[in-house]
Amino acid sequence: MQEFIAYGRVSDIPNDAVGTTSNGNTSFKFDFVCDSSFLDEAGKPTPSFFHVQVYGKQAELMAQSLSKGSPILVKGEIIQRTYTNSSGQRRSYQYIAPAQFNGITFLESKEAAQKRRQSHQPDQNLFQSEPASPNPASYPYPTPVDADEPF
């Protein structure tokens, strides 16, 4: 088994972030960004973006606590699932599944988080090297599933 460990920030929380699996478990998804070891032409680290999905009580807590820009430490594993899209093509999808215990560590106090949320303006770019116009359609989230269900 592999283990993914990275420090970064919540880069996006989609409008449909909170959901329910077919077994009735709560699911929560968000995007996470961290610096990679690759440097751009200016010598700055290039960002790496990841989808993150959590389930159950952890999902409920994360949905109430995280916001765009929240600094966190993520520990978990990279999950890859395959599916067939509406055109009949086989595709694969990867996301980070944080460990149920200590999988996400908050790196700011509640007071600091409230202050950051109040001062955050929607057009403010939290990540200096973030791509100018990512295409959300090219990074779709699949329907939340329970861990023991086939994708």
C-alpha positions, -999 to +999 in steps of 0.1 A: +000+000+000+012+035-008+008+066+014+002+101+002+013+129+026+012+166+015+008+200+030-012+225+010-045+243+008-081+237-002-082+251-037-119+246-045-151+232-030-177+225-057-213+234-052-222+197-051-195+189-026-217+172-001-235+141-012-248+107-001-236+073-012-260+045-023-256+031+012-267+063+028-232+075+040-223+112+038-196+121+012-176+153+008-153+162-020-129+191-025-098+200-045-064+203-028-033+221-041+003+217-030+037+227-044+055+200-064+093+196-066+092+208-103+101+244-108+088+267-135+108+291-157+110+316-128+123+290-104+090+288-084+074+254-075+046+244-098+014+235-081-001+200-081-039+197-079-057+167-064-093+157-059-100+146-023-130+125-012-140+117+024-169+097+038-190+092+069-184+113+101-151+126+086-171+140+056-196+157+079-168+174+099-149+185+068-180+199+052-186+221+083-149+231+088-131+235+055-133+265+032-114+276+001-079+285+012-079+263+044-043+251+050-043+214+058-020+184+059-035+154+041-024+118+048-040+090+029-038+069-003-042+075-039-073+056-053-077+050-090-110+038-103-121+031-139-155+038-154-172+039-188-183+074-198-215+083-217-197+078-250-188+042-240-151+050-235-132+035-206-117+062-184-099+063-151-102+087-122-078+093-093-084+109-060-069+111-025-087+091+002-075+105+035-071+080+064-101+079+087-079+088+117-056+118+114-061+118+076-066+156+076-049+179+100-060+215+103-031+239+102-048+271+114-068+279+145-106+285+143-100+322+149-075+324+120-099+305+098-127+330+105-104+360+099-092+345+066-128+338+055-139+374+063-110+389+044-112+366+014-126+381-017-140+358-044-117+371-072-086+369-050-061+344-063-049+323-034-023+304-054+002+325-073+010+299-098-025+285-103-034+279-139-052+308-155-083+289-167-086+253-156-113+234-175-136+219-148-152+196-173-119+178-178-117+170-140-152+157-133-160+140-100-177+106-102-209+099-083-198+091-046-196+054-039-190+033-008-155+019-006-166-017-011-188-009-041-175-012-077-171+021-094 
